[in-house]
Structures are given as structure tokens and as C-alpha cells.
Amino acid sequence: MTVVRDTHEAYGAVFEERGERALPRHFGRPERTHRAVRNAVGVTEHAYGVLVVSGDDRRDFVDNAVTNTVPETDGQGTYALLLDPQAGVRTDMYVYEAGDRLLCFLPPETVGEVADEWRENVFIEDVEITEATDDFGVFGVHGPNATEKVASVLHGSGAPDAPLSFVRGEIYDHGVTVIRTDSTTGEEGYEVVVGADGASDILDTLITRGLNAAPFGTAVWEALTLEAGTPVYPHDMAGRVPNVLGLRTALDFEKGCYVGQEIVSKVENRGRPSQRLVGLELDGDSDAVPAVGDGLDVRDGERTVGEVTRSAWGESVGAPIAFALVDYGLDAEAVAVPIEDGEREAAVVELPFVVGSDRSARVPRYD
């Protein structure tokens, strides 16, 4: 359940259920909100599950579990994955060093399982793992004017500059942490973290005070991240080897062992994975976005060469768009996507679809 449902409702939110969370799907006329984020700035609630990892051995403990190096310096963060023994992605997460503890932000559907597993794996280490999802509100500020927006309401600090770094300050008499994101929407981005008791005040402040910002929900978020070339969990990631997704930003090839590392290293040393993530731009209007469901094949003539992982109306593109995992060596400029009433032609597009005020760190890279 969102910690600020009443505030969302006051702005006309239409909700959707995601596991045990209720989040705004949209606030009416999502196409207008989409353009507002691309052209100015918007605010959304991010549905993270939160783990607090404390104790003297916290860094080594988490570092041994994930695919990227956990930072040692207060105010720094990293993006990482947790893999299964076959190197399939189990979850993604952001890990921040916050002085005497690590804050791990995960998809809400995976946080409980990870918390239980990590507790079971604590033996003699000085580590304590606490699930703190309900203790925080996390709000994203995204758009080419995001820095100006944050500066207009944040006191006691300037906005952080480096991706996944953070500062502490105050907004509307509440202590907050402000994180510079890795630009998942393809625009400048920040996340504002506040205790749950101040969440409603902070959301209302981010929307109405200083530079105004449009509230937006999950429908616009999904379209923005698609346009920006950002794979998201679970739709594009779950069970897939990170090399296939081109998620080099989540991998440190020099660090020590973690579950799945041997396969990740083998794929890297081979020089190329079996598949790669590309964009598809389909024929049709906003009513013609294909329903992915259990997966849609991608066809090159008589051959099946991949599958669609996610689709949406690309407001900035003016067409239905999708991600597809296709054979690595596919060189076709166009493919076909079989749907109920026949086949739809789709142009193969190198990601991202849209270049905004910043570039998503998750845009696939294969070199």
C-alpha cells in the first residue's frame, strides 16, 4: 500500500495493485503527463522494498552476494543484481552506503525473499538485516528541469551531481535524502527519500511548491523507461543472463565471487552473448500496442528470432514501441510480430528510442 494514498487521490489518481502495493496507474490523460516529463518535470512515487543492513561486516556480506562492488564511502551508491546459479537475474537493487548502514532498494515483490535468505546466510558475521519498506516514502523527480525543481525546494544542501550519489537536507521541515539517479527515464532524475510520517508533505511539496511538477503514475513510467532504453525488473530481466541484457552498468568483472559469476564471466570471455536487447517500432496508433502476456514471438521470414518482453505507446516516438530479445547476430532492419489478427511489421531500432536531457545508464552495451 502506498504511504500517501490520500494525497494521490486528491490529484485524481487511478490505482493498480502490484502485490501488496497500490500505486497510481495514471492521473488522467497520461499522454499529457508524458509530454510534461519530457519537456519539463514530473513527480512519481517509486515502489521500493527497503532493506537496512547494519553491522561491521555489512559491506563484505552484501558485496559477496551481488554483481557489482558495494561502495565504501558515505553518500555513494551502486546498481547491482542478484543472480541464480545459472546466472539468471533474481532481482535488481540499488545499494547505498549511509554511514553506519547500507540501504538496499529492491522491487517490492522480491524484498521479503531476499531478506529471509540473507538472514539465513548470516553465521559469525556482524550483520543485521531489517526490512524497512513501510518506514520510507521514495519519490522520483524526473525531467529536463528536475535539477531546478529539486533546488527550488531543498534546503541545507545542493542537489547531488554524480549518478547514484546522495546528499542530506530538508524539505518542508522534514529531513530528506536526495539521490541523483542513473537517469532511467532518459532525463535528469532524483529520488527524494523521507520517513513515512513526512511522505504526504513531501509529495505535495514536490508537486506544488517551487517549480511546479506534474504527478505521474506507472503507465507513464513504463513508457518513459521504454523510450529511454532502460530494462526493468521483472518484465525484461527476470531469469535472464545480464550479459544478454547488456547490463554492464550492473557488473564488475574484477570483483570476487558471487552466485552466477562463473557463467557471467564465461559469456564475457566468449565475446558475445546468444541474444541482445533491441527496440521495435511497430505500425499503428495508441490502440495498437500489442499485449505481451506470456510473450510474443519475433519473426524474420519463417524463422523465430526472438521474443517481445515489454510494450507501450511511445508518446515521444508517435508509435507503439517494444523491447525484444533477439538472436545476437540478427541484421534485419524489420521483423514481424505475430498477433491475434495476423502479423504486424516492426522496424528494428537500436536503443534508446529517445535521447533526452540525460542518458540512462542501463541502455544495453555489448562491448
Helices and strands as residue ranges (DSSP letters): H 5-10, E 14-18, E 21-26, H 30-39, E 42-45, E 49-54, H 58-63, E 76-83, E 89-97, E 101-106, H 108-120, E 128-131, G 133-135, E 136-142, H 146-153, E 166-171, E 174-180, E 189-195, G 196-198, H 199-208, E 214-215, H 218-227, H 242-245, G 248-250, H 261-270, E 275-282, G 286-288, E 296-300, E 303-314, E 319-327, E 334-339, E 342-349
